Amino acid sequence: MTRLLIRLLPGALVLAVSAAQPASAQSKDGENWEVTSQMQMAGMPAGMQMPQQPPRKVCRARNSDNPPVDGGDKCTMSDVRRSGNAVTWKMACERGSGTGEMTYIDKDNYKGTVTMSVSGQTMTVNMTGRRLPGDCDPGEQKRQIATQIATNQQRANDAMARQCQSAVDTMMPYMLRPETGLKCDPKYKADLCTKVQTPEGFATIAPRQPSQVATMPSGDLKEVGDFCGFNPTTVRMRLCKTAEDGESLGFLGSSCVGFAHTDGSPTAKPADTFGSTIIARECAGRTFSSPPAQKYREFCSVVARHNLMQQPATADAASTTTANAQPEEKKDDVATRGKKLLKDIFNR
Amino acid sequence: MVRRVLLWLAAIVAALPLHAARADPTVDLFPRAAAGYLVAINGKARWSRAPDSPRAPASLTKVLTALVLLEHDWQPLAEVTVSARAGHSPGARIGLRAGDRVYAAELLEAMLVASANDACLALAEGSAGSAKAFVARMNERAAALGMSASHFEDPCGFDQPKQVTTPNDLLRLTEAALALPVFEQAIAQARGEVHTLGGRKLSYATSNLLLGRLEGARGVKTGQTSNAGRCLIGLAKRGTTQVIVVLLDSPDRWWTAAVLIEEAFRAAQSG
């Protein structure tokens, strides 16, 4: 809390001396003051004090009764009273309130004190002010602050847009949910939901595994489907049918092999799977020494890989024993067994 | 904010590709690859099935035969006389006849490249005096290598009741053999010739279909018997990555080996 007060107060004492001036006005009817402040806090050990703040320039309207002190845009003054050389006021800031008093030593110098209460802690800021030669524009500071606020807001908006776009690029809908604190434009959700229903998008999210922790997002098919309001199986069937018809072998291999024509469910039956016609025509029956046509080679490898990853029908495929069988029987498997082997692989 | 970032990171980790999440060497990622298999990337087992279950090794035995030969007073230009038994070896053979005299180096290549049983037995008998004596050396060497689940009864891999090994033991054996330049050079040959000192020329081709068909394939050894099924130790190198695949009783060893090797290089690339 002490650190918060230290940060808040010296800067917060940039009082809105020029509050009466319209922010857009451009005039030189202000006078420059250099304000030096030093904060003291209740409870600090004797002899210790906070470091003196660097002098700050304050532009006050020439005919204003407001004291030329530095209060920033987070504080407003009220009940300003002047009696002779003394001025008192009340002050309300974002995180606290207090009072101020000052005395003009002469027309170009003053001394004053602001006492603030912030979250139950009291602090005092001692100030001295010195008028500087020259004129200034009392609205300029206000305009600078307004510009800064607008710039900061734009930066925040840009950062948020980048986060939202990142959710689309990575196809992770979690970041678009309101509970993340991001307020993404609905167009990002529309973009993401369109993207995941393309072959490229679908192929990216299809291998994602659901998170082991229920509340943990994983961007898997079900999560994305729920978010976008589509049935992943329906989308898979539509995309796979198109891929099959157009022989889009990349997508067919990555996202369709092993899923049934009829209902899109996983299947171990080769005849039921998407791509089965191509597999039967281009992959099955090929020996390793007589490989599939170049165009189908990668696809057939994907199919072979898929088949190797299925659980075998029996736990152990060990061969039966024949005493004194001969190593490397003649004709190995190329000529006489090749067809059967590949048939086994692809038709298992 | 920190919680949001952690959730985001966790979500990305959860979405990593399947093979990246399955780096446990005990994982059987390819249940249909073989009754027993092992894939090692740069010497480290990555995927396996029954890696310590003993099975008949068939001609994969000849890797140990070669290792014992090469480590035991190897004389490449020693003249080996083919015995009647060797000359009548069944199975894969290059056509040696009893009484043929051949240089040991040529027999070694024929044994490793074409899995020639006649060359194998001639070498074993020529080196130790008898197949039995040679097998004793093989078991000694296997024990020294730590192939604790292996036992050999035939120098060339013919099925014998107690002739067994495991994928893990074969990986160990292969790595030891690959340390010998003569072995590494021989297994990579696609074809060769044996010239008997009597003037006959016997040509042979490799039994390894991966050679010349799969990028980076460097051979090693094939094997097949009724007991063992189709077996293979496959080696492939691409850049600094070396993949060794051991398959014991694999229904389709060539496609399987090709898929496993490609998958292993992919896994190595993705870390």
Boltz contact constraints between the chains, C-beta under 6 A:
constraints:
  - contact:
      token1: [A, 172]
      token2: [B, 11]
      max_distance: 6.0
  - contact:
      token1: [A, 207]
      token2: [B, 18]
      max_distance: 6.0
  - contact:
      token1: [A, 208]
      token2: [B, 15]
      max_distance: 6.0
  - contact:
      token1: [A, 211]
      token2: [B, 14]
      max_distance: 6.0
  - contact:
      token1: [A, 216]
      token2: [B, 10]
      max_distance: 6.0
  - contact:
      token1: [A, 217]
      token2: [B, 11]
      max_distance: 6.0
  - contact:
      token1: [A, 218]
      token2: [B, 11]
      max_distance: 6.0
  - contact:
      token1: [A, 218]
      token2: [B, 14]
      max_distance: 6.0
  - contact:
      token1: [A, 218]
      token2: [B, 15]
      max_distance: 6.0
  - contact:
      token1: [A, 219]
      token2: [B, 15]
      max_distance: 6.0
  - contact:
      token1: [A, 288]
      token2: [B, 209]
      max_distance: 6.0
  - contact:
      token1: [A, 288]
      token2: [B, 254]
      max_distance: 6.0
  - contact:
      token1: [A, 288]
      token2: [B, 255]
      max_distance: 6.0
  - contact:
      token1: [A, 289]
      token2: [B, 209]
      max_distance: 6.0
  - contact:
      token1: [A, 304]
      token2: [B, 255]
      max_distance: 6.0
  - contact:
      token1: [A, 304]
      token2: [B, 259]
      max_distance: 6.0
  - contact:
      token1: [A, 305]
      token2: [B, 259]
      max_distance: 6.0
  - contact:
      token1: [A, 308]
      token2: [B, 30]
      max_distance: 6.0
  - contact:
      token1: [A, 308]
      token2: [B, 32]
      max_distance: 6.0
  - contact:
      token1: [A, 308]
      token2: [B, 33]
      max_distance: 6.0
  - contact:
      token1: [A, 308]
      token2: [B, 259]
      max_distance: 6.0
  - contact:
      token1: [A, 309]
      token2: [B, 30]
      max_distance: 6.0
  - contact:
      token1: [A, 310]
      token2: [B, 32]
      max_distance: 6.0
  - contact:
      token1: [A, 311]
      token2: [B, 31]
      max_distance: 6.0
  - contact:
      token1: [A, 312]
      token2: [B, 31]
      max_distance: 6.0
  - contact:
      token1: [A, 312]
      token2: [B, 32]
      max_distance: 6.0
  - contact:
      token1: [A, 316]
      token2: [B, 35]
      max_distance: 6.0
  - contact:
      token1: [A, 317]
      token2: [B, 35]
      max_distance: 6.0
  - contact:
      token1: [A, 318]
      token2: [B, 35]
      max_distance: 6.0
  - contact:
      token1: [A, 318]
      token2: [B, 249]
      max_distance: 6.0
  - contact:
      token1: [A, 319]
      token2: [B, 229]
      max_distance: 6.0
  - contact:
      token1: [A, 319]
      token2: [B, 249]
      max_distance: 6.0
  - contact:
      token1: [A, 321]
      token2: [B, 227]
      max_distance: 6.0
  - contact:
      token1: [A, 322]
      token2: [B, 226]
      max_distance: 6.0
  - contact:
      token1: [A, 325]
      token2: [B, 159]
      max_distance: 6.0
  - contact:
      token1: [A, 325]
      token2: [B, 225]
      max_distance: 6.0
  - contact:
      token1: [A, 325]
      token2: [B, 226]
      max_distance: 6.0
  - contact:
      token1: [A, 325]
      token2: [B, 227]
      max_distance: 6.0
  - contact:
      token1: [A, 326]
      token2: [B, 90]
      max_distance: 6.0
  - contact:
      token1: [A, 326]
      token2: [B, 91]
      max_distance: 6.0
  - contact:
      token1: [A, 327]
      token2: [B, 58]
      max_distance: 6.0
  - contact:
      token1: [A, 327]
      token2: [B, 59]
      max_distance: 6.0
  - contact:
      token1: [A, 327]
      token2: [B, 91]
      max_distance: 6.0
  - contact:
      token1: [A, 327]
      token2: [B, 157]
      max_distance: 6.0
  - contact:
      token1: [A, 327]
      token2: [B, 158]
      max_distance: 6.0
  - contact:
      token1: [A, 327]
      token2: [B, 225]
      max_distance: 6.0
  - contact:
      token1: [A, 328]
      token2: [B, 59]
      max_distance: 6.0
  - contact:
      token1: [A, 328]
      token2: [B, 91]
      max_distance: 6.0
  - contact:
      token1: [A, 328]
      token2: [B, 92]
      max_distance: 6.0
  - contact:
      token1: [A, 328]
      token2: [B, 115]
      max_distance: 6.0
  - contact:
      token1: [A, 328]
      token2: [B, 224]
      max_distance: 6.0
  - contact:
      token1: [A, 329]
      token2: [B, 91]
      max_distance: 6.0
  - contact:
      token1: [A, 341]
      token2: [B, 252]
      max_distance: 6.0
  - contact:
      token1: [A, 344]
      token2: [B, 251]
      max_distance: 6.0
  - contact:
      token1: [A, 345]
      token2: [B, 252]
      max_distance: 6.0
